Amino acid sequence: MSRKSRRLSPEEERLWKQVAETTTPIKRAALPKLPFSQAPKTKPKRPIYAPPKFSVGEKAAAAETRISAPDQPVRMDHKAFTRLKRGKSNPEARIDLHGMTAATAHTALTAFLLRAYADNKRLVLVITGKGRQSDSGDFAPRPIGVLRQQVPHWLGQPPLRQIVLQTTPAHQRHGGSGALYVYLTRRR
């Protein structure tokens, strides 16, 4: 839809001329001429992140770990795993680690999982949260979400390693990437 342009009425033209006569044009100061040698040749480029120098025999920095490796073999029943991934299985217990320090969260998680195992629970939900979404301004990205990164490590260490059968990121209805399903082994 286009608008039709309208012409100014005689009254509006008279008013405009009155305003235009009272204004003075802005005089711009002439920019100083730089000698050819001082003139900028090109625009400065943004700094590009260069990875740190690495030489043979040196240890590499630890890589960021994911909650669940995509190539991790499924050790539980495939039908149950499919239901789990689709969010059809409801966790029997849950623990929320938001706001805890790493030491407190580790102790609470260990006690929670051992209690759930003793109560013959199979599927539990561990809510780690997504972590802070702030940028430190460094060239290299820094890990965000300490608990989100540490919980998978804790689940792979004794005494939890013996009772944890499978871990996988939670379905969106149970917290998405800020939570983990932990499938426990059967009690002997």
Sequence and secondary structure as in RCSB ss.txt:
>XXXX:A:sequence
MSRKSRRLSPEEERLWKQVAETTTPIKRAALPKLPFSQAPKTKPKRPIYAPPKFSVGEKAAAAETRISAPDQPVR
MDHKAFTRLKRGKSNPEARIDLHGMTAATAHTALTAFLLRAYADNKRLVLVITGKGRQSDSGDFAPRPIGVLRQQ
VPHWLGQPPLRQIVLQTTPAHQRHGGSGALYVYLTRRR
>XXXX:A:secstr
         HHHHHHHHHHHHT             TTTS  S             TT         SS TT    
S HHHHHHHHTT S  SEEEE TT  HHHHHHHHHHHHHHHHHTT  EEEEE           SS     HHHHH
HHHHHTSTTGGGTEEEEEE  GGGTGGGEEEEEE    
